[in-house]
Amino acid sequence: MMTAANTKQPPKGFAYIWFAYTGFIFIEPIVAPSWHNWLIALGAIAVYFCIFVIYTRACDTDSPARFWMIAATFLLGLVLFPFNLGTITFFVYTAAFLPFNIASTRRVLMLFVAEALIIITETYILRAFFHANDSYWFNAIFAIFLLVIVGGGNIFFAQQKRADGKLRLANEEIEALAALAERERIARDLHDVLGHTLSVIVLKAELAGRLIDQDPQRAATEIADVERTARTALAEVREAIGGYRARGLAAEIEAARRTLDVAGVTLILDSAAESVPPSAALTAAEETVLSLALREAITNIVRHAKAKTCRLNFVSEQGHRRLLVEDDGEHPLIREGNGLRGMRERVEALGGHISLERERGTRLLIELPLRPAESAA
């Protein structure tokens, strides 16, 4: 039930696939065919189709009407339950929608309890005062069971969606801030590198122009100085431009700090990690692999861990370069995804190894072999 839906906004068109669960309503008229049963089933489908259309459109526009449609769905189930036991599907729809529309898990659970109590109360009244048979109790209990399973599952998926949204917004904010900082750095560097040098070149060129008739030898000397100054400026510009390229692992650690700060996670750098080796100590492939691995680890912590702290350690010892990322969160035991698989393949391509432990938090250890020259040193 709606487990693949977006938070609040079911995908247009695709959302209507979940309408298929209304098929349970036709069980009773098929098992006990009568015009009365068929009329109730078809009427229920028609009414719920209108509710479902309004709900999906309200979700697209983030309208408060979606809450009224959830309430209408539950009310429709209460009204039709005495006449068609298959309408318990409306109770399950209600439980499926709630987590995607209410951010507070506590409030959602309270609504689940209230929903279950109302279902039990209605069933008791039907049994006690209208002498309904035991199948009503069976279906009520089954409805509550589905409510717990589907609703509880959707709480997890809704939280994951919200975490993804927060991570995406955090990354966008970090990228915007990084771009702004980079523009400011470029402006400062160009001013510092070229401002003085170009002024010197202009002055010497003007002087050479005035001396070319009066003192050709000195004019030639000034022109030579202009050439040397220009070459120096060119080298400085190339050096500055070199700083605009990706800065590797050190920059990734700083980006990780900003991302974790946004998520409310404290990054603890062990003493060795505070002095990441310079780029000369890492090959381009090693730095890329370690940077991408750190990015994937931080992404998983923000999305899944609900951690308070993250510890990062980077050391070179016993013939290996080790990157250790630990957190104190609660990672679900899920199958290896594309991110971890890609990380493992890149590390193993360099002769390295990844170990992942999930006991008290998560411990990710990435080991790369040191090059012979480094080991000898």
N, C-alpha and C positions, 0 to 999 in steps of 0.2 A: 504493500500500500504506500504509494508516494515516496518510497525510500530513495528514489533517484531524483526527487524534485529539488529545485533550487530553494534556498531560504526565501520564503515569502513568494517568490515569483516562479511558478511552474513554467517550464519551457512552452512557448506557444505551440499549439498543435500536438506536441508530444504528450502534454499533460492529459489529454483526453484518453490516452491508453488506459489510465487508471479507472476510467468509467466502466471498464470490463468487469470489475468486481461486483457490479450490480447484478450480474448473472445469477447470484445466489437467490435473488428474489423469485426467480422462476422455478425453483425446486418444488415449492409447494403446489403451484397450479399444474405442474407436470405430474407430480406424484398423485395428487388428488384433483383431477381436472374438473372444473366447474366454471360457469360464466362469472360467478361471484369472485372466485380466486383469481381468475385471469384479469378481471376488471381492476382489482386491487393492485395486482402486480404491474399492469400497464400504467395505471394511474401513478403508482409510486415512481416508476421509471421516468414518466413525463415530468412530474414535479421535481424530482432530483436532478434531472437534466438541466432544468432552468436554474436551480440552485448552483449546480456545478459550473455552468457557464458564467454566472454572475461572480462566483468565487474566483475563477481563474482570471477574469478581467479585472477584478478588484486587486488581485495580487500583482498583475502587471502594472497597475497604477499606484500600488501601495495604499489603496483606499481602506478606510476603516470598515467598509462594507464587508470585507472578508470575514470579520469576526461575527457579524450578523449571519452570514451564510453558514459558518461553522455551527452556530447555535441552531439555525434552521435545520441543518442536517441531523443534529441530535434529536431535535423535537420531532422531525419526521419519523425517525426510528421509534420514538416513544409512542407516537400515535398509531403506527402501523404494526408494531410488534404483536399486539393481541390478535391481529388478523392474518399475519404472515410472518412466520418465525424467521424467514430468510432476511427480513429487514434488519436483523442485527448487524448486517454489513454497514448500515448507516452509523452505528455506534463506533465501528472500527474506523470508518472514514474520519469521524470526529477526532479520534485519538491520533490518527495519522497526520491530520492537518495542524493540530495544536503546536507541536514542537517547532514547526517552521514559521510560526507566526508570533510566538511568545518567546522572548529570549531567556527569561528566567526559568531554569529547570525546576526550581522549587514550586513555582506557580503552576507549571505544567503538571507536575506530579499531584499537586492538590486538586487540579481539575480532573485528573484521571481518577482519583479517589472519589470525588464528587460524582463523576459519571457512573462509576461502579455502584455506588450506594443508591443512586437513582434507579439504575437497572434492577438492582435487588429489590428495592421498594416496590417498583411496578410489578415485578414478578410475584412478590408476596401478596400484593393486593389481588392480582388475577387469580392466584391459587386459593386464597382464603375466602374471597367474596364472590368470585365468579366461577369457582370450582374448575379452574383450568387444570389440564392434566400435567403429569410430571415432565413432559417434553419441554414445557416452558422453562422449568428450572434448568434442565440440561442445556438449552440454548442460551439462557442467561449466563450460566457459568462459562460456556464456550465463548460467548461474546466478551466476557471479562478477560478470559485467557488471551484471546486475540488482541484485546485492547492493550494488555500489558506487553505482549510480544511486539506488536507492531508499533505501539506508542513508544515503548522503551527503545526499540531500534532506531526509530526516527529521531529521538532525542540525541542519540550519538551522531547520526548523519547531519542533523541540523547544527550541532556544535562544531562538527568538522567543517561544514560550509561556512559558518561564521568565522572560524579560525583561518580558513583559506582567504576569506574576504579581508580580514584584518592584516594578514600577511601580505596580500596583494597591495593593499593601501599603504602599508609600511614600506614595501619595496618601492612603490611609486614615489612616496615622499622622500625616501633616501636617494633615489635616482635624481629627483628634482633638486634636492639640496646639494648632491654631489655635482650636478651639472652647473648649478649656480656658483658653487665654490671653485669649480674648474675654470669657469669664465673669469671669475675674479682673479684667480691665480695667473691665467694667461695674460690678463690685462696688466697685472703687476710685473710679471716676468718680461713682457715685451717692453714695458716702460723702462724697467731697470736695465735690460739687455741692450735695447736699441736707442733709448732716449739720449743718453750721454754720447754714445758712439756716433750716432748720426749727426749730432750737433758738432762734434769734432770734425767729422768728414766735411760738413758744409763750410765750416770756418776755414779749414785747410784748402778746400777747393777754391773758395773765394780769394784767399791769400795767393794761391798759385796763379789764379787768373790775373791778379794785379801785378805779379812779379814776372810774368812770362816775357814781357818786353824789357823791363828794367834789369832783372837779374835772372836770366834763364836757368842758371845752375841751381840757384835756391828754389826756383819754381819746380824744377825737376825733382829736387829733394822732397818738397812738399807733396808733389804728386805721388812719389814713392810711399810717403807716409800715409797718404789717403788709401793707397792700395793695401798696405799692411793693416791699417785700421779696418778697412772693409772686410779683409780676410778674417780678422779677429772677430768682427761682428758676425760674419757668416758662421764661424765655428760656435760662437755663443748661442746663436739662434738654433743651430742643429742640436746643441746640448739641451736647450730649453724645450725644443719640440720632443726630444727623447723622453722628457719627463711627462709628456702627455699620454704616453702609452700606458697600458695596464701595469699597475705597480705590483702585481703578484700577491704573494701570501700575506705580506704585512698589511696591504690595503684590504684584503679579504677579512683579516682579523678585525680591523677597525670597522668594516661594514657589518661584521657579525655582532660587534658590540652595540652598534646603533640599532640593528634589527632586534636584538634581545632586549635592549632598553625599552623599545616600543612595546614589546610583548610582556614587560614586567619581569624579565629574567635577568639576574645578576651574572655577569661574566667574570669569572675568576681566572686570571692568567698566572700560571706558575712562573717562577722566576726565569726558567729557561725559555718560556714562551714569550717573555717580554722582549727578548733580543733575538728575533727571527733572523737566521743567517742571511747575509746579503745575497742579491741575485747571483753574484759570481759563484756562490757556494752551491747553487741549485741549477740544474739544467732547466731549459725552458719547459721540457716535458714534465719534469718533477714538480716544478712550481705550479704548472697548470693542473696537474693531477691533485696535488695537495689543496690548492685553492678551491677546485670544484668539489672535492670531498668535504672540505670544511663547510662550503655553502650548502651542500645537500644535508649535512648533519644538523646545521643550524635551522634549516627549513623544517626538518622533521621534528626538532625540539619545539619550535613555535607552533607547528600544526597539531602535534599529537601528545606532547609530553605533559603539559600542565606543570612544568617545572618551575622551581624558584631560583635555582642556581645552575650554572653551567661552568664546568672547569675545563680549561684548555692547557695542554702541555705539549711542548715541541722540544725533542731532545735528539741528539745523535750519539749513540753509544752501541758498543758490542757489534760493530759492523752494520748497524741499521740506523736509518733516520725514522723516528717515531713521532706520529701525530696522534695525540690522545684527546678525545672529546667525551666528557662525562656529564650526565645531568641527574638530578634527583627526582625526575618526573615519573609518570606512570604510562609506559608505552604499551598499547595493546599488542598481543601476539598476532601479528598479521604476516601474510606471505611477503616474500621479498618483491618489492616493486621495481619499476624501471629505474628509479633514481639510485637505489642501492645496487641493483644489478650493473648499471653503467659504471658506478664508482668501482665496483669489484673488478670489472673487466679492464678499466684503465689502470688500476693499481697492479693487477696481475700481468698486464702487458709490459710493465717495467720490472717484472721479477719480484713484486712486492706481495703483501698479504694483508687481508682485512679480517679482524675478529670482532664479533658483535655479541655482547652479553646483555641480557635483560633480566636482572634480578632486582636489585634495589636501584631503580632508575635504569639508565642505559649507558653502557661503556663501549665506545667505538674506538678501536685501535688500528691505525694504519701504519704499516711498516714498509719502508723502501730500502733496498740494499744500498750501502755507501759505495761510491765508485772506488776502484783500487787506489787511486792517488789520495783520496780523502782518508781511506782506512790507514794508509801508510803514514799520513800526517798525524 
